[in-house]
Amino acid sequence: MKYKIRSCRALLCAAFACLGLQGCGGGENGSGGASAPMATSVGTVKSANAVESAKEAMRSDEAAYLVETQQSSAATFDRRAATALSNSHDPRSGVYYLYAADGTNGTRQKLGINFDTRSYTLTDDRGQATSGTFSEDPAEPGTYVFASSRITSPANTARFRLAPDAVVGAFPFEKPWSNPTAYQVMPFVAARAFVTDPVQLDGNYNSFGIIRKSDGTSDSQALTMRITGHGTTLETCFGYQDLHSLDSCPTILKRTYAITASPDFTWAGTSSSPADVLQFRMARIGGQNILLSGGYTDTAPDTRVFQVGLPDAPVSGWTQTRYIGAATNGSWGANVFDNWDSIRTAVTPEGTVDELSLPLASIGRPQGVRLLNSAGTKRYYAMFNGTLSVVIGRPIENARGYMEVSLYKDSWNARNGHYTVFTTNGTEQTLDIDFDKKLYTMTAPGGDATTGTFSEDPNDPGTYIFANRRITAASNTARFRTKIDAIVGGFPFALFKSNPVAYAVQPFIAVRSFVTQRSGLAGTYDVIVTAGGSNNLTHPGAYWQLYIDAAGTVARQCLPATIACLPEASLGDYAISPGASPGIWVFTRDEKTSFTGRVARIDGRNVMLQASESYSPYIAPSSPLFPYPIWTLNTGFPRPTGVTNPVYWPAMRMHIASTGGTFGTASLDATRYATSYSRPDGTSGSLALEMQGISGNAQVREGTDSTGTRYQLAQNGVIALMQAPWPFDNLHIGLAD
């Protein structure tokens, strides 16, 4: 395993074993149970007319095409009958048959999407509808976010992406058997184009599914399937934990079904020994057959099943590919597969970003399935086909009942994405970066954006150079390095309060993972404050401690000391409360907001960050300069516990950017810090410090250069900060190589 921040959360459930597909793999011919009161829920809606328009379009489409009984035995592919037209001019708009991982009956559940009004209507198996709007996620183009009053979690993971004639995503479905009614975000696949010619059914398939029972237990299901005889015969091999090819399937695990066409684009398979009936649709998504089955049967109303089947593919098809989609734990994220590894980066409903890297292992036959995390306590099956990827927890094992369904995007670099940038001009900006296309966009507050390309430095692998029209100096020191969920470097930001606006390369830390749970904030942080005035004039900074209790509800600010931040030493006590969005924390004193901040997660470590505009505490009200605006950048590391100095002080090689516009390399250990760097004017510089410890603090050390000037350094093994003591007028930010 390359790294593991937090394991995927599998649904813990009791084992569910059955040989047949009746009640555990078939479905789709149940009545749906007793009717319930109308449960229409409207989320954040652009206008009532928009929602009503979507409903009307859906009703019109149903009346024209979808409610009619269709026999799926046409000799040709009946696209007109299978595709719902709409009143929208956008070809993506329409009505889709929906199969969901909550086990809802896929035959009757439909999703109406209108891209003209950006609205949707979901009609469940009882004919009850919920409507709302959706919007594109600016951080992930092509992903759309459902607005719904059913979403009460800190992060909204109800989202979707599109393929030709298909919608794949997650929605807050009504939880089966819940009383009172509850909702849960679950994956779904919705399609509107289906195979109607039986000849087109033929092929070998692998089918993954999950089983849910009314007693709260869940399990997974993995089958190999083969359709032959021009769509007349279906063979299955139900393998429990182990998958078998049809040719090596034990007799007791094998079933043979006769296939006949059924109404509404479905196909029915009937087995006589033992007696069993299953139904499915064969969707056409991205030019490939995708088998969909779901729901329950009249004979097993307390069991619900969701299945997705993909054509079996040879091992050579496992090239580096990115898929985006949802999991049954409510998370939304991206899976990057290559031949022997899988990386999943996902945001949870709680707003945390988890990243998990697991090895892939071949199982031989079938060729299109691999075993994920073969040596771990939670093992999974994975398959993909260039259109969908599906991952399930192995049946009857610890991860049973867990499932991911994702839609193909493209070959992808795991570092791509949307980052929050903390920089030394007092602003939080955003960085959208694409390592595949080598493009970036840096956006300042208010929407002022600059876009450009970047390239890897051939003389310094792993260092990337920003190209930007703002850079006019002799040497381009706007460069950066990367770490898990972080980018550190220098960029040509607008100088604070410059008039006319001037630009200079300044250091920044960009992150995309933040602590969103109170308990994750706990610790005593060494906080280094760097500040500057207009046009980047120097200004004294500061150094202090911030203690946060174990519950993450109370903070205490103290002067730097080698002892604990005790109440009697407090400069101020603060109550902590969630801010405007997950990961932002508000610190209040006497019921008034004092400051806001975030705690980033960088390579598994906490780093406190805050960039803001303030006023100098050193300018008296009687001064003609009062009030004097300054920018501040607060950076803090929690003190390690149970370690001694200098044992904790790990040796590091790193790249550094500074408020002097420099970029270079540095190395440090417990006794020495040495750096060499390039300036924007093309000249080079260097600095060497002899290091001394601070008694009782294993994280902060002091250095002295050849002239006797003292410097202050802090590090956590990944990020290092170096600045001169008073007046703290120059900051170096280093990222470990």
N, C-alpha and C positions, 0 to 999 in steps of 0.2 A: 504494500500500500504506500502510495506516495505521500499522502497527507490525509488527515481526517479531522475536520473541525467538529462535526457532530454527525452521528450515524443517521441515515434515513429512519424515520419513525414508522415502524411496522405496526399494523393493527394486531394487538394481542388478542387471540381468540382461541377457542377450543377446536380440536380437530373435527373435521367433517369428512367422512369417507363414504363414497358410494360407487358402485361399479357402473351403474347405468347413467344415462343422461336425463332420464325422466326425473324432473324436480331438481336436477343439479347441473343441467347443461342445455336443456331444451327450451321450454318457456314459450311465450308469445301467444298462447291461446287461453290465457286466464281472463276472467271477467273484470278483475281490478278491485273487487271487494265492494263494500257498501259505500254509498255516496256520502259526501261530507259537505258542510257549508262552503260556499264560494270563498276561495282564499286568494283573492287578487291583491297583489302587493306591487306598489309603484315606487320605484327608486327616485333618484334625482332626475327629474324629467324636464326637458327643455320647454315643452309646452304640452297642455292636455291634448291639443289637436294632433301633435306629433304621435302620441301614443295611440290615440283613436285611429289615426291614419294607418298605423302599423296593424292594428287589430282588423280594420276593415279590409286592408290588403290581404291579410291572411285568410279572413273569412271568404273573400272573393276567390282567392286561389283554391281554397279547399273545395268550394262549391264547383269550380270549373274542372279541377283535375284530380284532387287527392281523395275525395270522399267516394268517388265512383269505384265500384268493384272492378279491379283490373286482373285479368288472367295473365300470368307471367309466362305464357307459352308462345309468344310471338316469334316468328322466324328471324326477325331482325331486332337490333337494339332499339327499343321504343323510347328515344330520348324525350320526345314531346310529352309522353304520358308520365315519364319519370321525373321531369323537371317542372317545378312549380314556377309559373310566371308571376310577376307582381306588377303593381302600379309604379314601381321605381324604374328609373332609367339606368340604374347601376346593375350590371349583370350578376353581381354577387347577391343581390336581394332576392328573397323568395322564402319558401317554406321547406324545411328539412325534417326528415324522419330522425328522431333522436334516440340514441341508446346511451344509458347512463350507468355509472358504476354503483349507483344506489340500488340497482336491480329493478328499477321501474320498468313497466311493460313497454318495450320499445315500439311495439306495433302502433300504439295510440299516441305516444308522446311526440309533439312536433314543436319545432322552433321556427318562428317567423322573424326574419331579419330585414330591415329596410335601411339601406345606406344613405338614402336621400334625407331621411329624417333622423338618422342615427338612433333608431328605436327598435325594440324587440318585443315579441310576445311569445311566451312559452306556455303551451297548453299540455296539461298532464294527461295521464291515462284515464282520468275521470271526466275530462272535458273542462277542467278548471284552469283558468289562465292567470298568469302574472306578467306584468308589463313594465317596461322602463326604458331607459336610454343606455347608450354605450358610447365610449370615446376612445380614441387611439392613445396608447401609452407613449408619450414622447421619448421615454427612455428606451423603448423597444419597438421601433416602427414595425407595423404589421401585426402587433398585438393589440387587441381591443378589450376594454374593461367594462364589465357589466355594472351598471348602477342599480342597486336594489336595497330596499329597506330591510331585507333579510340579512344583510351583511352587518354584523355588529363587532367584528374583530378589528384590531388595530390596523391590519393591512388587508386590502381587498384583493384576494387571489382568484376571484371569479372572472375569468378572462377567456378569450378565444382567439384563434388564428384560422386562416382560410386556405383551402386548396380548391382546385376546380371542382365544383359541385359538392363541397364538403365543408363543415365547420367542426373544428376540434378544440376542446377547451374544458372549462369547469364552470359549474353553476351552483348556486345555493338551493339544492333540491330539498323537498320535504323528506325528512328522515322516515323510512318505512317503520311502521308500528309505533311511532313516537306518540305519546299521550301525556301531557299536552303536545301539540304539534311543535316540532323542532326542525331546524334546517341545518344542512351541512354541505360545504362546498365539495363537489365530487366531479371526477372527470367524465366527459361524454364524447361521443363521436356522432355527428349528425350528417346525413347524406341525402341527396335528392336524385342521384343517378344510379340505376341498378341494372344488373344483368337480367335480361328477359328471354334470352335465347339459351336453352339448356346446354347447348354445345359449348358455350363460353364458360360453363361452370368447371369443366374438367381441369384437374391439376392436383398437386400435393400441397397441403396447407399445414401450418402449425397454429393452434388456437390456444390462447391464454384467456383465463377468466377468473372471476372471483365469485364466491358463493356467500350469501348472507342469509341468516335464519332469524326468525322472530325472537328467539331466546338471546340474541346478541352475539352469537358465535359467528365466526367467519372462517373461510378457508380459500385456498387458491385451487385452480384447475389448469392442467396442462394436457393437451391432446395433440396427437398427430391425426391428420385426416387425409383421405384421398377420394376424389370424385372422378369416376370413369364412365365409360359407356355413353358418351355424349350427354352427360348430365343425368344419368338414370340411376347410378349406384354410388352410395357414399359408404366408405369404410372408416371407422375410427378406432384408435387405440388409446384407451384411458390409462395413464401411466403412474398415478399416484406421484411419488417423488421423482421417479425415473421416467424419462421419455424414451419410447421405443419407436423405431421406424415401423411402418406397416408390415414390411417384409419380415421383421424379427419380433413382431408383437405376440406375446403369449396368448393362447387361444382364449383364456378366461377374461382377458382385457379387451378383446376385439368384438366389435359390433358391425353389422352390415345393414344398411338401410336402402330401401327403394325410394327414389326421389320423384315427387310429382309437383307440378306447379300449383300454387295456391293463390288466393286473391291478394291484391295490394302488393305485388312485387315480392311476395314471400315464396319460399320453397319448403315443402314438408318432406321429412324423411321418416319412413316407417320401418320398424324392425319387428320381426315376428318372434324371434328367439334370442333373448326374452322380448316380450312385448314392450315397445318403446316408441315414442313419437317425438320428433324435434322439428323446430321450424327456424329458419334463418333467412336473411336477405344477403345477397351478394352485391355490395356496393362497388361502384367504379370510382376510385379516388386516385388522382394523379396517374391515370392510365393503367392502374393495377386493380385486380380483384381484392376486395377486403370483405371478409365474412363477418357479419354482425348478427348477434343473437342476444336476447335478453328477456327478462321478465320472470314469470312463474306459470305454473300449470294448475288446472283445477284440482288435480290429484295431489299437488304439493303446494298449497297456497302459502305456507309458512317458510318457503325457501325461494330466494330470488337470485338470479344469475345474470352476469354480464360477461359476454365473450367477444373477443376480437381475434380473427384469424387472418394470417398473412401467408402468401405463397412461400413455400420453402425455397431458400436461396443458398447458393454455394458459399463456402467459406471465403472465397476470393472477393466477395462483395463487401466484406467488413473493412472499409476504408474510413479514414477520419471524416466524420459527418456529425452535424449538429441538429438536434431535434429540440423543440420547445413545447412544453405542455404541463399537464397537471398530474398530481398523485392523490391517492386516497387519504393521505394525511392532511389534505387541504393545501399543500404547497404548490407553488408554480415556479417553473424554472427551466433550465436547459440541460440536456444531456449531450455530452460530446463523446462519441465512440470512435475508437480505432481498432486495430486488430486485437490488441491484448489489454486495453484499458478503457475505463469509463469514468468520466468526471461529471457529476451532477452539481450544479449551482442553483439553489432555489431559495425563494423567500417564503417564509411560513406565514400563516394567518396572524401570528404574533408580531410579525415585522422583522424577525431576525433572518439573516442570510446564512444558509448552511452550504458548505461545500464538502463533497465526498468523492474521493477517488478510490476505485476498486478495480481489481484485476479481472479480466475475462479469461475463461478457459473453455476450450472446445469440448463438446460431449460426443463428438463423432457423428452419430446419426440421431436425429435429423440434422442436416447441415446448417439450417438457418437459425439454430438456437445455440446460445452459449450460456455457460454457467458464470454467474457474477458472484465474486467473493467466495470462491470455492473452499478456502481454508477458514472462513469466518463462522461465527455462531449464527449469523443471519445470512442466508444464501438466497440467491434470486436467479430466475431465468430471464434472459433478455433476447429480443429479436427485433430486427428492423428490415425494411425493404426499400428504402429510398423514398417512401411516402410517409409511413408511420413507424414509430418505435414503441414497443410494449415491453414493460418489465413487470414481473410478478414475483412475490415471495414464494419460495418453493412450497408445494403442498405439504401439509401436516408438519411443517417445521416452524421455527421461531418467527419467521417473517410472513407466515401465511396470511392471506387476506389483504396484503399490500399490493397496489398496482399503480403503474405509471403509464399514461398514454400521451404520446407527444407527436407533433407534426414536423416533418422535415423542413429545415430552413436552408442550410448550406454548410459547406465546410467552414469551420468556425474556430476562432482563437478564443480560449477561455478568458482572456483578459479584456475582450471587447465589452463595452457597456457604458453605463452612466455613473459618473463619479461626482462626489461633492468635494470641492476644492477649497482648502484653507490657505490663505496666502498673506504675505506681509504688506498688504495695502488696506487691511481691515475689512475685506469682503469675503463672503462665501460665494464662490462661483460654481459652475457646473462644467464638467468635461465629458463630452461624448466622444468615444474613441473606437476606431475600428482597425484592428491590426491586420485584418485580411486585405483591406483596401488601402491601408496606411493613410487614413483620413481622421481628422479631429475637428471638434468645434468647442471653443471655450466661450462660455456665456456668462456675462457679468450680471449683477442685479439690475433689473429694469429691462433686460432683454438684449443689451448690446453684445453682439456675438462676433467672433472672428474665427474663420475657418481656414484650414490649410492641410498640408500633407506633412508626413514625418518619415524619416528613413533611419535605418540602423547604421551606426557609425562603423565602417569596415575596419577601423583601427581599434575599436573598443566594443567588441560584441556584447550585446545586452544593453547598450546605451543607444538611445534614439534621439534624433535631432529634429526639433520643430522647424519647419519652414513657415515664415510669417513676414508679411510686408512691414510690420512694425520694427523688424530687426534691421538696423542700419549701421551697426557698429562693425568694426574691422573683423571681429571674431564672433561667431555665433555660439554663445554659451547657453542658449535656450535648449536644454537637453533633459532627459529623464531616464529613470530606471523603474523597474516594476517588481512587485512582490504580490503575494496572494491578497487580492482585494485592495491593493494600494499602488499608487504611482507617486514618486517623489522626484523633484527636479526643479528646474528654473524655467520661467515663461515671461514674455514681454508684457507685463501687466501695466495698466495706467497708473502712474504715480499718484499717490494720495494728494488730493486738493491741488493738483497742478493746473495752471491756467496760463496759456492754453494747455490742453491735455498733452502730456509727454509720457513716453513709455520707456521702461527699463526692465531688464531681466531680473526677476525676483524669485526667491525660493517658494515652493508650495508643497503641501501634502494633500493628495487626492485619495479619497477612500469611498467605498460603496457598501460597507458593512458596519452597522452601529449597534450598540447595546440598546435593546428596547425593553428589557425586564429590569425592574428596580434592583433586584438582588445582584445583577451583573455589574452594577456600578461600584460596589463596595471596595474600599481600600483607602490607603493614605497616599495621596499623589504628591510628588514633587513637581510643582508647576513653575515653569520658566516663562516669563512674560517679556516679549520683545515689543518695542513701540517705536513710532516714528512720526514726525510732523509733516507738514505740507512739503511737496516736492522732495520727499524722502530725506528731509532733515533729520539728524539723529535726535533721539529723545531717550531719557533714562527709562529702563525697564524695571523689572522686579523679579523676585524669587520668593515663593511662599509655599506652604503646604495646604492641601485640602483633604480633610478626612471625611469619608462617607460611611455611614453605619452599615451594618450587614443587611438591613432591610431595604436600604436604598431610599430612605425617607428623610434623613437629616444629614446636613453637611456642616462642617466646621472649618473655618479658615484660620490659619495660624502663621506666624512668622517662621522662617526656616529654622529648624532646630534638629538636634540629634536625638531628642526625646519624642515621645508620642505627642500628637496634637491633642492635648488635654483641655477640658472645658475652661480651666482657669487661665489658659494661654490663648483663648480664642479671640480673634479679631472680629468675629461675627458668626452667628449661627443661622442656618438657612433651612427652610423646608423645601423639599424637592417634589415637583409634580410634573406629569407629562406635558409636553409642549404641543404645538400645533400639528405636528406629524410625528410618527414613530421614530425614536432615536433622538429627538430634541427634548431636553430637560430644562425646566424652569426653576431657578433658585430664588426663593422669596424670603424677605425679612420684614417683619412687622406688616405682613400681608401686602407688601409692595415688591414688585419684581426687581431684583438686583442685577441678575444676569442670566443668560441662557447658555447652554453648552451641550456638547455631545461627547460620547466616549466611543471611539472607533475600535474596530477589531482588525488588527493588522497582523497577519501570520500567526493568529491565535493569541495575540497579546492586546491588552487594553491600552489605548492612547487617548488621553483627554485633549480635545481640540476646541478652540473658539477663536474666530476672527471677527473683530468688531471695530466700530468707530466710537471713540470716547473723547474725554477732555482731560487735559493735563492737570494732575493734582498739585503741580508745583507752581502754577501761575495764580497769583493772588487776585481776588476780585478787584483790587485797586489798580492792577496792572493794565496798561492800554492794550495788552495782548489778550486779556481775558474776554470771553472764554477761548482757550487755545485748543482746537481739535487735534486729536492724534489717532493713529490707527494702533491697534494692539493685536498680537497673536499670542494666545495662551496655549502652551503645549505641556502636558503633564503625563508622567509615568507613575503607576502605582508602585509603592515600595514592595520589594520582595519580602516574603516572610520566611523565617527559618534558615536564613543564609548569613554568611559572614563576609566581611570585606577583607581581602579583595577576591574571595572565592567566586562571588557572583559576577565580577567584572570580566565578562568573556572577551577574548581577543576578537577583533572584527577587522575585516577589510571592507571598504565601502566607497561609494561615490557621493560627493557632497555638492550642494548648491548653497550660495550665500546671499545675504542682502547686499553684498558688494558686486553682485552680478557675476560672480565667478562660478566655475564648474570644474571639478577635479576629482581626485582620489584621495583617500586617507586610510590610515591604519592606526589601530590603538590596541593597547593591552593595559595591564594594571600599572605599568610604570612609564608609558610613553604614548604620545599622540603625535603623528606626523602627517602632514598634508601637503600636496602640491596641486596647483590649480592654474587655470587660464582666466585672464581678465577679458572683458569685452574689447579693450583696445588692442588685444593681441599679445600683450606681454604675459609673462608667467610669474607666479609667486609661490612661496612655500612657507611653512610654519612648523616648528618642532617644539614640543612641550614635554617637560618632565612632570610626571603625574604624582600627586599625593592624595591619599585618602582623606575622607572626612569622617571623624570618629562617629560610629553608630549609624552611618548611612551607607549602605552597600551599593547605592545606585548613583550617587553624585560624587564626583571627584574634582580636584583642582589641579590645574597645570600652570607651570611657570616657564616663560620663554627665556631667551638668553639675556634680555634686558631687565628681567625681574617682573615683567607684567604678568599678572595672574589671570587665568581663564577658568571658566567653569564648564564642566562636562557632565552630561547625564546620558544614560543609554539603557535599553532594555533587551539588547541582543539583536534587535532588528532596526530600530531607529536610534540615531545618536544626535544629540544637540550640543553645540559648542558655541560659547560666546564669552567675550571679555566680561569680567566683573564690572562693577560700576564704571561707566554709565550703561552697561549692557547695550552697546550701540552697534553690534554686529552679530548676526546669527548665522551659523552654519548648520544645515540639516543634512544628515547623512543616512543613506539606506544601505544596509548590509548587502554585500554581493552574494 
